[in-house]
Amino acid sequence: MSCSTAITVAFKSPAQQQEFASFKLADGLDVSISQLPVEATAAAAASQASSTGADSSSSSSGSSSSCFRQQEFFKHLTSRRMGHTLLTTASIPSTQEFMRAHSMVLPEGAVLVADQQSRGKGRGGNVWTSPDGCLMFTALRRLQVPGTQAAFINYVVCLAVVRGIKQATQHLVQGGLDVQIKWPNDIYYSGVKIGGALIHTTWTASKFSVLTGIGLNVSNSQPTTCLDDVIASLQQQQQQQQQQQQQQQQQPAAKVKKEQLLAAVLTHLEACFDQFETQGFAPLEPQYLVSWMHSNQQVELEEGLAEPAGSSGLDGGSDAAQQQQQQQQQQQQQQRVTLKIVGLSPFGFLLAVDAAEQRFELTPDGNSLDMMQGLIRKKLN
């Protein structure tokens, strides 16, 4: 980790500060302890907001301190432990890398928030674009669940993000914003990606150490769209309807606060993890399926027939003509199969049925950036 990385640590209560004092981060880090956010109050939050500016999504370029308002965050945080140790930084290569390097020494529920990342991580080691206006964080939770349940951790996280977004936007749009889950770990609104999750798990001391990395487009309209844009559009529609009925003046669009959004997501993440740890994924699955994009979705799989190409009597000394014939046979033996997605399999993959209601488990082939492409089917009894 670069020695130029400046980290500010704040705590929800003195208990977390005392606990943190027993941990040691890597040498060379510029770590400062914030004394302000202990048992944050609304008055203190307002004071900090006036000194840092009301828009927490503004760029931190040229500043060594994060724009993330600690007091505002703690004011909204209602979790039992998640988020009570808050690490913030203006810029870091990757929140996920930092938390992985320090996961053994950080307290339960610690979260790192960055204004900017230079090497943000996505699925499969891909780069996650980290523009200004994006809420980027990684949170630590240790879970005591069977290894067979590990595949469902991803889904627990996505459900918590959906719930958190809905709660944090209820005061902005009627009922809150209903976002959807694209399997396995992307967050969409109206067919457009606005966020995603990257989960890293390790097994230590009979528990899973789970690092939940989240990126959510809050005020950055690029590269796709963001929560502020979506809410502004919905607010405009609602105001137009009200104007038609009551002739009211149109009000400027309110914006999502990163601090309130993170507090809501972490609170729901803790609640979902608690239930998952004690009851498994079964009670969460119906709620997850309500929020995902794939119920009754038709998918087409292209796959080969049982007999492999090149086994039709051609001898081993094939020349160019024989190779061409083999390629033609292989192409002819490809078939397209249409399946309907109906849920999740017992192992955490997609569950689908064909026209005869035969059940199949669909798994990614590992060759596509979009895991809904290149699926492989396995017949289930």
C-alpha positions as CSV (number, residue, x, y, z in Angstrom):
1,M,0.0,0.0,0.0
2,S,1.4,3.4,-0.9
3,C,2.8,5.4,1.9
4,S,1.1,8.5,0.5
5,T,-2.4,7.1,1.3
6,A,-4.0,9.3,4.0
7,I,-6.7,7.6,6.0
8,T,-9.0,9.2,8.6
9,V,-10.6,7.0,11.1
10,A,-13.8,7.9,13.0
11,F,-16.0,6.0,15.4
12,K,-19.6,5.8,16.3
13,S,-18.8,5.4,20.0
14,P,-15.8,5.4,22.4
15,A,-16.0,1.5,22.5
16,Q,-15.0,1.3,18.8
17,Q,-12.1,3.8,19.4
18,Q,-10.8,1.7,22.3
19,E,-11.1,-1.5,20.2
20,F,-9.3,0.1,17.2
21,A,-6.4,1.1,19.4
22,S,-5.4,-2.5,19.8
23,F,-5.1,-3.0,16.0
24,K,-2.0,-2.1,14.0
25,L,-2.2,-1.1,10.3
26,A,0.6,-1.3,7.9
27,D,3.7,0.8,8.5
28,G,3.9,4.0,6.3
29,L,0.2,4.8,6.3
30,D,-0.8,8.3,7.2
31,V,-3.5,7.5,9.7
32,S,-5.3,10.1,11.7
33,I,-8.0,9.6,14.3
34,S,-11.0,11.9,14.1
35,Q,-12.3,13.0,17.5
36,L,-15.5,14.6,16.2
37,P,-17.9,11.8,15.2
38,V,-18.1,10.1,18.6
39,E,-21.9,9.7,19.2
40,A,-22.7,12.2,16.4
41,T,-25.5,14.6,16.9
42,A,-27.7,16.5,14.4
43,A,-26.2,19.8,15.5
44,A,-22.6,18.6,15.0
45,A,-23.6,17.1,11.6
46,A,-25.0,20.5,10.5
47,S,-21.9,22.2,11.6
48,Q,-19.6,19.9,9.7
49,A,-21.9,20.2,6.6
50,S,-21.5,24.0,6.6
51,S,-17.7,23.7,6.8
52,T,-17.3,21.1,4.1
53,G,-20.1,22.2,1.8
54,A,-23.6,20.7,1.4
55,D,-22.7,18.6,-1.7
56,S,-20.8,15.6,-0.5
57,S,-20.3,14.3,-4.0
58,S,-18.0,17.2,-5.1
59,S,-14.5,16.3,-6.2
60,S,-11.7,15.9,-3.7
61,S,-9.0,16.6,-6.3
62,G,-6.1,18.6,-4.7
63,S,-7.3,17.8,-1.2
64,S,-5.8,15.3,1.2
65,S,-9.0,14.9,3.2
66,S,-12.1,13.1,2.1
67,C,-15.3,15.0,1.2
68,F,-17.3,12.2,3.0
69,R,-19.1,13.8,6.0
70,Q,-18.5,11.6,9.0
71,Q,-21.0,13.2,11.3
72,E,-23.8,13.1,8.7
73,F,-23.1,9.4,8.2
74,F,-23.2,8.5,11.9
75,K,-26.4,10.5,12.3
76,H,-28.2,8.2,9.9
77,L,-26.5,4.9,10.9
78,T,-28.7,2.6,13.0
79,S,-26.8,-0.6,12.7
80,R,-25.6,-2.6,15.8
81,R,-21.9,-2.7,14.7
82,M,-21.6,-2.4,10.9
83,G,-20.0,0.9,10.0
84,H,-19.2,1.9,13.5
85,T,-15.5,2.1,12.6
86,L,-15.3,4.4,9.6
87,L,-12.2,4.9,7.5
88,T,-12.3,7.6,4.9
89,T,-9.8,8.8,2.3
90,A,-9.7,11.2,-0.6
91,S,-7.9,8.8,-2.9
92,I,-6.6,5.3,-2.8
93,P,-5.7,2.7,-5.4
94,S,-8.5,0.3,-4.3
95,T,-10.6,0.1,-1.2
96,Q,-10.8,-3.7,-1.8
97,E,-7.0,-4.1,-1.9
98,F,-6.6,-2.0,1.3
99,M,-9.2,-4.0,3.2
100,R,-7.8,-7.3,2.0
101,A,-4.4,-6.3,3.3
102,H,-5.8,-5.3,6.7
103,S,-8.8,-7.7,7.1
104,M,-7.0,-9.7,9.8
105,V,-6.4,-6.6,12.0
106,L,-9.5,-4.5,11.4
107,P,-12.4,-4.8,13.8
108,E,-15.7,-6.3,12.8
109,G,-17.9,-4.0,10.8
110,A,-15.1,-1.6,9.7
111,V,-15.8,0.2,6.4
112,L,-13.5,2.1,4.1
113,V,-14.9,4.9,1.9
114,A,-12.9,6.6,-0.9
115,D,-13.7,9.7,-2.9
116,Q,-11.6,8.3,-5.8
117,Q,-9.9,5.1,-6.7
118,S,-7.1,4.7,-9.2
119,R,-7.3,0.9,-9.5
120,G,-10.9,0.0,-8.6
121,K,-11.6,-3.7,-8.8
122,G,-14.4,-5.4,-10.7
123,R,-15.4,-9.0,-11.3
124,G,-12.7,-11.2,-12.7
125,G,-10.0,-8.7,-12.0
126,N,-11.5,-6.1,-14.4
127,V,-11.0,-2.4,-13.7
128,W,-14.0,-0.7,-12.0
129,T,-14.4,2.8,-13.3
130,S,-14.3,5.2,-10.3
131,P,-15.4,8.7,-11.3
132,D,-16.3,11.6,-9.0
133,G,-19.8,11.2,-7.7
134,C,-19.6,7.4,-7.2
135,L,-20.0,6.0,-3.7
136,M,-17.2,3.5,-3.3
137,F,-16.6,1.4,-0.2
138,T,-15.6,-1.9,1.2
139,A,-17.0,-3.3,4.5
140,L,-15.8,-6.2,6.6
141,R,-18.0,-8.8,8.2
142,R,-17.2,-12.2,9.6
143,L,-19.8,-14.9,9.0
144,Q,-20.2,-18.3,10.6
145,V,-22.1,-20.2,7.9
146,P,-21.5,-23.6,6.2
147,G,-19.3,-23.7,3.2
148,T,-22.3,-24.8,1.1
149,Q,-23.9,-21.4,1.8
150,A,-20.9,-19.3,0.5
151,A,-22.3,-18.9,-3.0
152,F,-25.4,-17.1,-1.6
153,I,-23.3,-14.4,0.1
154,N,-23.3,-12.4,-3.1
155,Y,-27.1,-12.4,-3.2
156,V,-27.4,-11.4,0.4
157,V,-25.3,-8.3,-0.4
158,C,-27.3,-7.4,-3.5
159,L,-30.5,-7.6,-1.6
160,A,-29.2,-5.3,1.1
161,V,-28.1,-2.8,-1.5
162,V,-31.6,-2.8,-3.1
163,R,-33.2,-2.3,0.3
164,G,-30.7,0.5,1.3
165,I,-31.3,2.4,-1.9
166,K,-35.0,2.2,-1.4
167,Q,-34.8,3.5,2.2
168,A,-32.4,6.3,1.4
169,T,-34.5,7.6,-1.4
170,Q,-38.0,7.4,0.2
171,H,-37.9,11.2,1.1
172,L,-37.0,12.0,-2.6
173,V,-39.5,9.9,-4.6
174,Q,-42.7,8.3,-3.4
175,G,-42.1,4.9,-2.1
176,G,-38.3,5.1,-2.7
177,L,-36.4,4.0,-5.7
178,D,-37.0,0.4,-6.9
179,V,-33.7,-0.8,-8.4
180,Q,-33.2,-4.4,-9.7
181,I,-30.5,-7.0,-9.4
182,K,-28.8,-8.4,-12.5
183,W,-27.4,-11.8,-11.7
184,P,-25.1,-12.3,-10.1
185,N,-23.9,-8.9,-8.7
186,D,-25.0,-5.9,-10.6
187,I,-27.5,-3.2,-9.7
188,Y,-29.8,-1.8,-12.5
189,Y,-32.5,0.7,-13.0
190,S,-34.7,0.6,-16.0
191,G,-32.3,-1.6,-17.9
192,V,-29.2,0.6,-17.1
193,K,-26.4,-0.4,-14.7
194,I,-25.9,2.0,-11.8
195,G,-23.8,-0.1,-9.6
196,G,-22.2,-3.4,-8.7
197,A,-20.7,-5.5,-5.9
198,L,-17.4,-7.4,-5.6
199,I,-17.3,-10.0,-2.8
200,H,-14.1,-11.5,-1.5
201,T,-14.2,-14.3,1.1
202,T,-11.6,-16.1,3.0
203,W,-12.0,-18.9,5.5
204,T,-10.2,-18.3,8.8
205,A,-10.9,-19.5,12.4
206,S,-14.1,-21.4,11.4
207,K,-15.6,-18.2,9.9
208,F,-15.8,-16.6,6.5
209,S,-14.1,-13.2,6.4
210,V,-16.3,-11.3,3.9
211,L,-15.2,-8.1,2.2
212,T,-18.1,-6.4,0.5
213,G,-17.0,-4.0,-2.1
214,I,-19.7,-1.7,-3.5
215,G,-19.7,0.9,-6.2
216,L,-22.9,3.0,-6.8
217,N,-23.3,5.9,-9.2
218,V,-24.8,8.6,-7.0
219,S,-24.1,11.9,-8.9
220,N,-22.0,10.8,-11.8
221,S,-24.0,10.7,-15.0
222,Q,-21.2,8.8,-16.8
223,P,-20.5,6.1,-17.8
224,T,-24.2,5.0,-17.7
225,T,-26.5,7.0,-15.4
226,C,-26.8,7.7,-11.7
227,L,-29.3,7.9,-8.8
228,D,-29.5,11.7,-8.9
229,D,-30.4,11.6,-12.6
230,V,-33.0,8.9,-12.1
231,I,-34.6,10.7,-9.1
232,A,-34.5,14.1,-10.9
233,S,-36.5,12.5,-13.8
234,L,-39.0,10.9,-11.4
235,Q,-39.4,14.1,-9.4
236,Q,-40.0,16.1,-12.5
237,Q,-42.7,13.6,-13.5
238,Q,-44.3,13.8,-10.1
239,Q,-44.2,17.6,-10.1
240,Q,-45.7,17.9,-13.5
241,Q,-48.6,15.7,-12.3
242,Q,-49.0,17.9,-9.2
243,Q,-48.9,21.1,-11.3
244,Q,-51.6,19.8,-13.5
245,Q,-53.8,19.1,-10.5
246,Q,-52.8,22.0,-8.2
247,Q,-50.9,24.5,-10.3
248,Q,-47.9,24.3,-8.0
249,Q,-44.5,25.8,-8.9
250,Q,-41.8,23.3,-9.9
251,Q,-39.2,22.8,-7.2
252,P,-35.5,22.0,-7.8
253,A,-34.6,18.3,-7.7
254,A,-33.3,17.1,-4.4
255,K,-30.2,14.9,-4.4
256,V,-29.1,11.7,-2.8
257,K,-26.6,12.1,0.1
258,K,-23.8,9.6,0.0
259,E,-23.7,9.5,3.8
260,Q,-27.3,8.7,4.2
261,L,-27.1,6.1,1.4
262,L,-24.1,4.3,2.9
263,A,-25.7,4.3,6.4
264,A,-28.9,2.7,4.9
265,V,-27.0,0.1,2.9
266,L,-24.8,-0.9,5.9
267,T,-27.8,-1.1,8.2
268,H,-29.6,-3.5,5.8
269,L,-26.4,-5.4,5.1
270,E,-26.0,-6.2,8.8
271,A,-29.7,-7.2,9.1
272,C,-29.5,-9.4,6.1
273,F,-26.2,-11.0,7.2
274,D,-27.6,-11.6,10.7
275,Q,-30.6,-13.4,9.2
276,F,-28.5,-15.3,6.7
277,E,-26.1,-16.5,9.5
278,T,-28.9,-17.9,11.7
279,Q,-31.5,-19.0,9.1
280,G,-29.7,-19.5,5.8
281,F,-30.7,-17.9,2.5
282,A,-34.2,-19.6,2.4
283,P,-36.1,-16.8,4.1
284,L,-34.3,-14.1,2.1
285,E,-34.7,-15.8,-1.3
286,P,-38.4,-14.7,-2.0
287,Q,-37.4,-11.1,-1.4
288,Y,-34.3,-11.5,-3.6
289,L,-36.3,-12.9,-6.5
290,V,-38.8,-10.0,-6.3
291,S,-35.9,-7.6,-6.9
292,W,-34.0,-9.4,-9.6
293,M,-34.4,-9.0,-13.4
294,H,-34.7,-12.6,-14.5
295,S,-38.0,-14.1,-13.4
296,N,-39.4,-16.0,-16.4
297,Q,-36.6,-14.6,-18.6
298,Q,-36.0,-16.6,-21.8
299,V,-32.4,-17.6,-22.4
300,E,-31.0,-19.3,-25.5
301,L,-28.0,-21.7,-25.1
302,E,-25.9,-22.8,-28.0
303,E,-24.3,-26.1,-27.4
304,G,-23.1,-29.2,-29.1
305,L,-24.9,-32.6,-29.5
306,A,-23.7,-35.6,-27.6
307,E,-21.6,-37.0,-30.3
308,P,-18.4,-34.9,-30.7
309,A,-17.3,-33.6,-34.0
310,G,-14.6,-35.6,-35.8
311,S,-15.8,-39.0,-34.6
312,S,-17.6,-40.0,-37.8
313,G,-15.0,-42.4,-39.2
314,L,-12.4,-40.0,-40.5
315,D,-8.9,-41.6,-40.0
316,G,-6.2,-39.9,-37.9
317,G,-4.1,-38.6,-40.8
318,S,-6.4,-35.7,-41.7
319,D,-5.3,-33.2,-44.3
320,A,-6.7,-29.7,-44.8
321,A,-9.8,-31.0,-46.5
322,Q,-10.5,-33.4,-43.6
323,Q,-10.0,-30.6,-41.1
324,Q,-12.5,-28.4,-43.0
325,Q,-15.0,-31.2,-43.1
326,Q,-14.6,-31.7,-39.3
327,Q,-15.2,-28.0,-38.8
328,Q,-18.4,-28.1,-40.9
329,Q,-19.6,-31.1,-39.0
330,Q,-19.0,-29.4,-35.7
331,Q,-21.0,-26.3,-36.8
332,Q,-23.8,-28.5,-37.9
333,Q,-23.9,-30.3,-34.6
334,Q,-24.5,-27.0,-32.7
335,Q,-28.1,-26.6,-31.5
336,R,-29.9,-23.8,-29.8
337,V,-31.9,-24.6,-26.7
338,T,-34.4,-22.2,-25.1
339,L,-34.9,-22.3,-21.4
340,K,-36.9,-20.2,-18.9
341,I,-35.3,-18.9,-15.7
342,V,-37.5,-19.7,-12.7
343,G,-35.2,-19.0,-9.7
344,L,-31.9,-20.1,-8.0
345,S,-30.7,-23.7,-7.8
346,P,-29.8,-25.3,-4.4
347,F,-26.2,-24.5,-5.2
348,G,-26.7,-20.8,-5.9
349,F,-26.7,-20.9,-9.7
350,L,-29.6,-20.1,-12.0
351,L,-32.5,-22.6,-12.1
352,A,-34.3,-22.9,-15.4
353,V,-36.8,-25.2,-17.1
354,D,-37.4,-26.3,-20.7
355,A,-40.7,-26.7,-22.6
356,A,-41.1,-30.1,-20.9
357,E,-40.6,-28.6,-17.5
358,Q,-37.3,-30.4,-17.1
359,R,-35.1,-28.6,-14.5
360,F,-31.6,-27.4,-15.3
361,E,-28.9,-25.6,-13.4
362,L,-27.2,-22.9,-15.4
363,T,-23.6,-22.0,-14.7
364,P,-21.4,-19.4,-16.4
365,D,-18.7,-20.7,-18.8
366,G,-16.2,-18.2,-17.4
367,N,-15.4,-16.8,-20.9
368,S,-17.8,-13.8,-20.9
369,L,-17.8,-10.5,-19.1
370,D,-21.6,-10.8,-19.0
371,M,-22.3,-13.9,-16.9
372,M,-25.7,-14.2,-18.5
373,Q,-23.9,-15.0,-21.7
374,G,-22.2,-18.4,-22.4
375,L,-24.2,-20.3,-19.9
376,I,-23.8,-24.1,-19.5
377,R,-26.7,-26.2,-18.5
378,K,-26.7,-29.2,-16.1
379,K,-29.7,-31.5,-15.8
380,L,-31.2,-31.7,-12.3
381,N,-33.1,-34.7,-11.0
